[in-house]
Amino acid sequence: MVAVRPARAGEAASLTALCLRSKAHWGYDAEFMRLSARTLEVHESDIAAGRVLAAADEDDRPLGMAAVMGEGETVDLDAMFVDPPAIGSGAGRALFAAATDLARGLGARRMTILADPNAAPFYERMGARFLRNAPSDAIPGRLLPFYEYDLTAEGNS
């Protein structure tokens, strides 16, 4: 059973470690991971602002995390990672649903997603629409799939 809750004060370091494990799961080399580390860091200030969610197991251990950033009609799914042993557990689907609820609660009508190519099929299954390839925020010269999710569409939840 997976439950999604707001991340708690003091969880930034453990959630950052989860993000790093999740990214490394795809076989990226040490240099790629070094360059990515800055963008994978979870900040206590974002947790305090209510922008970070955690998917947890029945013992309240984090299985994944998501962060929604920005203001206005369009917000960003800034990060979403599932711990490798929990991939396929439903944690990703539960986190995505909770992130869309959080985005709607912020008044957004759209959520953008700069996705890792390995996660692109997941976001497409969730109903996100591919817009274009866009520059990576971590790796110079790398292009990533960029998606938009319509928070107002009937059936999108």
C-alpha positions as a LaTeX table, in Angstrom:
\begin{tabular}{lrrr}
\hline
Residue & $x$ (\AA) & $y$ (\AA) & $z$ (\AA) \\
\hline
Met1 & 0.00 & 0.00 & 0.00 \\
Val2 & 1.34 & 3.40 & $-1.05$ \\
Ala3 & 0.22 & 6.62 & 0.60 \\
Val4 & 1.25 & 10.09 & $-0.56$ \\
Arg5 & 1.83 & 12.79 & 2.04 \\
Pro6 & 3.59 & 16.13 & 2.24 \\
Ala7 & 7.33 & 15.70 & 2.75 \\
Arg8 & 8.38 & 16.50 & 6.31 \\
Ala9 & 11.00 & 18.82 & 7.74 \\
Gly10 & 14.26 & 16.93 & 8.03 \\
Glu11 & 13.59 & 14.66 & 5.03 \\
Ala12 & 15.50 & 16.68 & 2.41 \\
Ala13 & 18.72 & 14.65 & 2.68 \\
Ser14 & 17.01 & 11.27 & 2.51 \\
Leu15 & 14.79 & 12.38 & $-0.39$ \\
Thr16 & 17.84 & 13.74 & $-2.23$ \\
Ala17 & 19.55 & 10.35 & $-1.77$ \\
Leu18 & 16.41 & 8.68 & $-3.16$ \\
Cys19 & 16.52 & 10.97 & $-6.23$ \\
Leu20 & 20.18 & 10.10 & $-6.82$ \\
Arg21 & 19.48 & 6.33 & $-6.52$ \\
Ser22 & 16.55 & 6.64 & $-8.89$ \\
Lys23 & 18.54 & 8.57 & $-11.54$ \\
Ala24 & 21.52 & 6.18 & $-11.24$ \\
His25 & 19.16 & 3.23 & $-11.79$ \\
Trp26 & 19.18 & 4.04 & $-15.51$ \\
Gly27 & 22.91 & 3.32 & $-15.82$ \\
Tyr28 & 24.27 & 6.85 & $-16.11$ \\
Asp29 & 28.02 & 7.17 & $-15.57$ \\
Ala30 & 29.75 & 8.95 & $-12.68$ \\
Glu31 & 30.35 & 12.18 & $-14.62$ \\
Phe32 & 26.70 & 12.39 & $-15.67$ \\
Met33 & 25.62 & 11.84 & $-12.07$ \\
Arg34 & 28.08 & 14.49 & $-10.84$ \\
Leu35 & 26.65 & 17.02 & $-13.30$ \\
Ser36 & 23.08 & 16.05 & $-12.38$ \\
Ala37 & 23.52 & 16.15 & $-8.59$ \\
Arg38 & 22.73 & 19.87 & $-8.24$ \\
Thr39 & 19.36 & 19.49 & $-9.98$ \\
Leu40 & 18.44 & 16.41 & $-7.92$ \\
Glu41 & 18.79 & 18.11 & $-4.54$ \\
Val42 & 15.64 & 18.43 & $-2.43$ \\
His43 & 15.62 & 21.63 & $-0.36$ \\
Glu44 & 14.17 & 22.02 & 3.12 \\
Ser45 & 12.75 & 25.41 & 2.05 \\
Asp46 & 10.67 & 23.70 & $-0.66$ \\
Ile47 & 9.44 & 21.14 & 1.87 \\
Ala48 & 8.50 & 23.96 & 4.26 \\
Ala49 & 6.63 & 25.71 & 1.43 \\
Gly50 & 4.50 & 22.59 & 0.89 \\
Arg51 & 5.87 & 21.95 & $-2.61$ \\
Val52 & 7.35 & 18.47 & $-2.01$ \\
Leu53 & 5.37 & 15.25 & $-1.73$ \\
Ala54 & 6.52 & 11.83 & $-0.54$ \\
Ala55 & 5.05 & 8.45 & $-1.40$ \\
Ala56 & 5.49 & 6.18 & 1.60 \\
Asp57 & 4.99 & 2.51 & 2.40 \\
Glu58 & 2.94 & 1.12 & 5.29 \\
Asp59 & 5.89 & 1.80 & 7.64 \\
Asp60 & 6.05 & 5.44 & 6.42 \\
Arg61 & 9.37 & 4.90 & 4.61 \\
Pro62 & 9.64 & 7.09 & 1.49 \\
Leu63 & 9.30 & 5.18 & $-1.78$ \\
Gly64 & 9.34 & 8.25 & $-4.00$ \\
Met65 & 9.03 & 12.00 & $-4.17$ \\
Ala66 & 7.60 & 14.73 & $-6.35$ \\
Ala67 & 8.02 & 18.50 & $-6.31$ \\
Val68 & 5.77 & 21.10 & $-7.94$ \\
Met69 & 7.31 & 24.54 & $-8.48$ \\
Gly70 & 6.22 & 27.83 & $-9.95$ \\
Glu71 & 3.23 & 30.13 & $-9.76$ \\
Gly72 & 0.40 & 31.11 & $-12.05$ \\
Glu73 & $-1.42$ & 29.18 & $-14.75$ \\
Thr74 & 1.56 & 26.96 & $-15.57$ \\
Val75 & 3.65 & 25.18 & $-12.93$ \\
Asp76 & 6.47 & 22.68 & $-13.30$ \\
Leu77 & 6.68 & 19.12 & $-12.13$ \\
Asp78 & 10.18 & 20.02 & $-11.03$ \\
Ala79 & 11.12 & 16.52 & $-9.89$ \\
Met80 & 9.55 & 13.11 & $-9.59$ \\
Phe81 & 11.53 & 10.04 & $-8.61$ \\
Val82 & 10.71 & 6.55 & $-7.37$ \\
Asp83 & 13.23 & 4.47 & $-5.42$ \\
Pro84 & 14.32 & 1.64 & $-7.75$ \\
Pro85 & 12.97 & $-1.19$ & $-5.54$ \\
Ala86 & 9.55 & 0.53 & $-5.60$ \\
Ile87 & 9.34 & 0.92 & $-9.40$ \\
Gly88 & 6.13 & $-0.81$ & $-10.47$ \\
Ser89 & 4.56 & $-0.54$ & $-7.01$ \\
Gly90 & 2.12 & 2.21 & $-7.96$ \\
Ala91 & 4.18 & 4.87 & $-6.18$ \\
Gly92 & 4.77 & 6.81 & $-9.41$ \\
Arg93 & 1.11 & 6.82 & $-10.39$ \\
Ala94 & 0.10 & 7.89 & $-6.87$ \\
Leu95 & 2.74 & 10.65 & $-6.83$ \\
Phe96 & 1.69 & 11.95 & $-10.22$ \\
Ala97 & $-1.97$ & 12.12 & $-9.15$ \\
Ala98 & $-1.01$ & 13.93 & $-5.93$ \\
Ala99 & 1.25 & 16.34 & $-7.85$ \\
Thr100 & $-1.60$ & 17.24 & $-10.21$ \\
Asp101 & $-3.85$ & 17.84 & $-7.20$ \\
Leu102 & $-1.19$ & 20.06 & $-5.63$ \\
Ala103 & $-0.80$ & 21.98 & $-8.92$ \\
Arg104 & $-4.56$ & 22.50 & $-9.18$ \\
Gly105 & $-4.60$ & 23.69 & $-5.56$ \\
Leu106 & $-2.03$ & 26.31 & $-6.54$ \\
Gly107 & $-4.45$ & 27.54 & $-9.21$ \\
Ala108 & $-2.53$ & 26.13 & $-12.17$ \\
Arg109 & $-4.21$ & 25.07 & $-15.39$ \\
Arg110 & $-1.16$ & 23.35 & $-16.89$ \\
Met111 & 1.86 & 21.48 & $-15.57$ \\
Thr112 & 5.05 & 21.19 & $-17.60$ \\
Ile113 & 7.47 & 18.29 & $-17.29$ \\
Leu114 & 11.10 & 18.20 & $-18.45$ \\
Ala115 & 11.47 & 14.42 & $-18.44$ \\
Asp116 & 14.32 & 11.98 & $-18.38$ \\
Pro117 & 13.98 & 9.95 & $-21.60$ \\
Asn118 & 13.57 & 6.80 & $-19.49$ \\
Ala119 & 10.50 & 8.34 & $-17.81$ \\
Ala120 & 8.88 & 9.60 & $-21.02$ \\
Pro121 & 6.65 & 6.51 & $-21.53$ \\
Phe122 & 5.34 & 6.89 & $-17.96$ \\
Tyr123 & 4.34 & 10.52 & $-18.50$ \\
Glu124 & 2.66 & 9.63 & $-21.78$ \\
Arg125 & 0.64 & 6.91 & $-20.00$ \\
Met126 & $-0.39$ & 9.55 & $-17.44$ \\
Gly127 & $-1.78$ & 11.70 & $-20.26$ \\
Ala128 & 0.98 & 14.27 & $-20.70$ \\
Arg129 & 1.38 & 15.64 & $-24.22$ \\
Phe130 & 4.84 & 15.85 & $-25.82$ \\
Leu131 & 5.59 & 19.41 & $-26.93$ \\
Arg132 & 9.23 & 19.37 & $-28.06$ \\
Asn133 & 12.74 & 18.51 & $-27.00$ \\
Ala134 & 14.23 & 21.11 & $-24.67$ \\
Pro135 & 17.67 & 21.71 & $-23.17$ \\
Ser136 & 18.59 & 19.80 & $-20.03$ \\
Asp137 & 18.95 & 21.89 & $-16.89$ \\
Ala138 & 21.96 & 19.80 & $-15.85$ \\
Ile139 & 23.86 & 18.44 & $-18.86$ \\
Pro140 & 25.11 & 20.98 & $-21.45$ \\
Gly141 & 24.05 & 20.06 & $-24.98$ \\
Arg142 & 21.59 & 17.37 & $-23.91$ \\
Leu143 & 17.99 & 17.59 & $-25.09$ \\
Leu144 & 15.13 & 16.11 & $-23.09$ \\
Pro145 & 11.47 & 15.45 & $-23.87$ \\
Phe146 & 9.32 & 18.34 & $-22.67$ \\
Tyr147 & 5.67 & 17.65 & $-21.85$ \\
Glu148 & 2.56 & 19.53 & $-20.85$ \\
Tyr149 & $-0.25$ & 18.12 & $-18.74$ \\
Asp150 & $-3.66$ & 19.79 & $-18.98$ \\
Leu151 & $-4.96$ & 20.13 & $-15.42$ \\
Thr152 & $-8.41$ & 21.22 & $-16.66$ \\
Ala153 & $-9.15$ & 18.34 & $-19.02$ \\
Glu154 & $-11.98$ & 15.99 & $-18.10$ \\
Gly155 & $-10.56$ & 12.66 & $-16.98$ \\
Asn156 & $-7.09$ & 14.03 & $-16.14$ \\
Ser157 & $-6.50$ & 13.41 & $-12.48$ \\
\hline
\end{tabular}
